[in-house]
């Protein structure tokens, strides 16, 4: 099953019409039809709004597996513009020594919260 087909299935399971989904996401109904007929997938920039509207985890949309079935420690989805994304960008700008120092600060903060 493609990602697009899975999204259409979830729309149906939620009792939502394609028009309602289109209105809530701004994704044209013709695009939804291409997901099924042409077996195309949505662009990744639409994934967040799709997940928000359908109230599903991106892991499920992409893989078909429930979140708890996957080992999330292997990877994580981060959306551009969110705090975690900005943190990763700034982290990548650091040299090796400063990255190590930052990780030390993070561990110290975690210890303070425990």
Secondary structure, 3 states (H helix, E strand, C coil): CCHHHHHHHHHHHCCCCHHHHHHHHCCCHHHHHHHHHCCCCCCHHHHHHHHHHHCCCHHHHHHCCCHHHCCHHHCCCCCCCCHHHHHHHHHHHCCHHHHHHHHHHHHHHHHHHC
